[in-house]
């Protein structure tokens, strides 16, 4: 009898482990309401995001928390939990930019849409996910399938002309609502790359100071590139308006973090100084316009040498 009870207990334990492996339940969170798990997950990821750790390390920690709380097959999630799983997945991808999770995220939205439960907010989050991951063609397909809303901005014409072997690329805004991906060449002379968000007040202050500096002005078109980091506030019209108003400092969209191994912390603004393709120095932040001195030093620039650098 004791042997029977022991074997029964062992079998039940194995079943629980198997269910956990396939995402049907969690050993750590069995019985905990999904909404409570979501709140806990968001709190933990927010704490991780402000830990000061490198971006890649924070992404790994966030992903581990997600898997501990929400690992599941999108088709196996109950209807009453689908919205929470969608929110958790979006939150995880916000920090990780993990393209491998996109199919699962799409299936969650499709289920919500098929049931007539998809909200405008969820619509916007998936659309912004496509833009953040630079999946522009998928964004266009999404807009054609689910309709264009005033906030979506509409279809964007895409031209990917980057070389397959190019180490760095960027998306350039063109006329008639289009984006073209091209190679970035930093291999000759000095070059400043500014990683930024157009919504960051410190970045805007820095760009204004650089643009207004008479010594730096001759360098802007050939020696300075402003790269917009991947984020979830993509608005083509806003970028196009900036480029129209600031032709010497147009915004270029980063394609992926992997193309910038020199960047350990993706913050705005971040200043990267290259010489003949190699990073020489960098700094982040812009507490005051006195940081113009750092830009001068990073470019190896003095007032008398500005003209010489433009002729490299």
N, C-alpha and C positions, 0 to 999 in steps of 0.2 A: 504493500500500500504506500509506504513512504517513498519507495522507488518510483511508483507511478506519479505521485505528487511532484517529486523532483523533476521527472521527465516532462511533465505538463508545464511546470514553471519555466523550465529551460526552453521549451518550444515557444511559449508566449513571449519570452524575452527576445528570442530570435526574430519573431514576427514584428515586434516593436522596432527592432534595429533595422529590419528590411524596410518597413514603412517609412522610417526616418530617412533612410538612404534615398528612397524614391520621392521624398518631398511630401509624403502624406501626413506626416506629423513630425514634431521636433522633440528630441529627448529633453532638451533644455527648456522648451516652452510649451510642452504638452499641457493643454487645459487653459493656457493664458489667452484671453481674447485677442483677436488680431489687431483691433484698434489700440490696445494697450501695448502690444509688441511694436506697433508702428511708432507710437509716441516714444517708447524707450529707444528704438533704433535711431530716430531722428535726433534725440538728445545726445546719444553717444556719438553719432557722426558729426554733429555740430561741435562737440568737444574736440574730436579728432581734427576737425578743420582748422581750429584755432590753436593747435598744439605747437605750431612752428616747425613741424617736421617737413622734410622734402615732399613735394607734391606726389611723387610716385609712391613713397612710403605711406602717405595718408590714404592714397587710393587703395592700397593693399589692405589697410586696416578697415576701411569702410566696407570693402568687398567681403572681408571675413565676417564682419558684423551682419551684413546682409545675408550671407549664406547660413549663418547660425540662426537667424530669425525667419527667413523667407525663402529658403531653398525649396523649389517646387516646380513641377511641370505646369506651364501656363494652362494647359488643357485640363489639368486635374484640380485646379483651384475652384472652390465653391463659389456660386454666384454671389452669395452674401459677403464674400471676402475679396472679391475681384478688385474693387475700388482701392482697398487698402494695399493689396499687392502691387497694383499699378503705381500708387503713390510711393511705395517703398522702392520699387525698381527705378522710378524716375529719380528719386533722391540719391540712390546709389550711383546711377549713371552720371548724375550731375558732377560728382566728384571723381569718378573713374574714367569717364569718356570711353567706356568699354564697348566697342562695336559688336563683340560677340553676344552681348545681351540684347541687342536690338530686335532680333526676331521674336524673342519671348515678349518683349515690351509691345511689339506690334500686335501679337496675338491677343494680348490682354485688351488692348484698345478695340480690336476687331470684335471680340466677344461683347464688350460693353456697347459698341455701336450696333451690333446685330440685335441686342436685347433692348435697344432704344434707351440705354442708360448713360451713354457717353455724354459728358458735359462739355461746354465750351472751354472750360479750363483744361480738361484732359486733352481735347483737340489741340489746344495751343501748346501744351507740354510736349506732345509727340512731334508736332511740327518744329518746335524749337530744338528738339533732340536731333532731328534730321539736319538742321542747319548747324548745330554745334559739332556734329560728327562729319560735317561737310558732305553729307549725302544729299546733294541738291537735286539729283534726278529723282530720288525716292520722295523728296519733298514735293516735287511737281506731280508725281503720280498720286500722292496722298491728296493734294489739293484737287486734282481732277476727280478722284473717287468720292471724296467727302464734301466737296464744295469749298469755294473760297469765301472767307469771311472778311469783313472790313479790316480786321487786325492782321490778317495773314499777308497782305501786301500783293499777292498774286504770283503768277508763274515767273520764273527766272530762267532765261536762256543760258545754257551751260556749254562751255568749250574747254575741254581739258587738253591742253597742248604741252603739258610738261613732259620732259624726257623720262622714260622709265627708270633711268639710272641717276637722275638728278638728286643730290643729297638734300637740297632745300628747295621748296616751291612755295608759291603764294597765289592767292586768288585776287585778280585785279578786276575792279569794276569798270565796265565798258558802257557805251551808250545803249539805249533801248532796253534797259533792264536786263543786263547780261553780266555774267562772270566768266573770266578766262583764267585758267590755271597755267602759270608759266614758271620756268626755272628762275631761281634767284642766284645771281652771281656776286659773291663776296670775295672772289679770289684775287682781285687786283687792288693794291693800295689799301687805304684806310676806309672803314665803313662803320657807321653807327646804325644799329638796329634798335628801335624802341618798341618793346612789347607793351601793349597798352589796352585799355578798355575805353571806348569813347564815352562811357558813363562815369569814369573816375575823375573827380574834380582835381586831384593832384596831377594826373596825366594831362588834363586839359590845360592846367596852369603851366606845366612844363613845355608843352607844345607851343603855347602862346609866347612864352619867353624865348624859345629857340627860334621861332618864326620871326620874331621882332628884332632879333640881334643882327645888326648890319654886317658883322664879321662872319657869322654862320650862314647868312642868307645865300651867298654864292655856292655853298656846299650842299644845300638841301636837296636839290633835284638829283644829284649824282651820288652823294655820299651818305644820305640819311634815308632810311626806310622805316616807316611806321607800320608795325604789324599788330593787327587786332587779334587778341587771343581768342581761343574757342570758349564761348560762353553761351548762355541761354537767353540773350537779349538781342537776337539778330534782327535788324531792321534795315533792309536794303536802302530804303529811301533816306534814312538818316545818314547812312554812310555816303550815299551819293551826294547829299546836300553838303556834308563836310568837305568832300573832295572838290565840289564846285566852289566853295568859299575859301579853300586852302589848297590851291593847285600845286604849291611847292612841297606840301606835306600830305599827300593823299594817303588814305588808309588802304592797306593791303591785308587780306585775311590770311592768317596762318592756316596751313593745311592740316598739320598734326604736330603734337608735342614731340613725337619721335624724331622729327627732323631737326630738333634743337636739343641735342644731348648736353649742351653747355648749361641749360637752364634747369636748375634743381628746384627752384621755387617759382611757380608761375604767379607773379604778383604784378600789379600795375601802379606806377610805371616802372619798367625795368630797362636799363640801358646797357647794351652789349657792344663793345668796341672790338672790331675785327681788323686785322691787318693781314693782307694776302691770304684770306680765308681762315685764319686762326684767331681765336678769341684771345685778346691781350688783357682786357680788364672789364669790369662790370660794376654797376651799383644800382640800387633800387630806391624808390621814394623820391619826393620832391618837396621838402619842407619849406624851401624858400628859393627865390630866383638866384641866390648866391651859388646854387648848385650848377649854374652855368660854367663856373670854373672847372668843375669835374668834367663837363662836356668838352671844354677846351683841352684839358689834359688828356682825356681819353682819345681825342682825335690828333694828339700831338701837335696842337695848334697854338700859334701865337698870332698876334695881330698882323705881323709882317709876313707870316707864312701862309695865310689863308689863300692867297692867289696861287701860290705854288702847288698847294694840295689840289685845287680844282683842276689843275693841268696834268695831274698824274695819269 
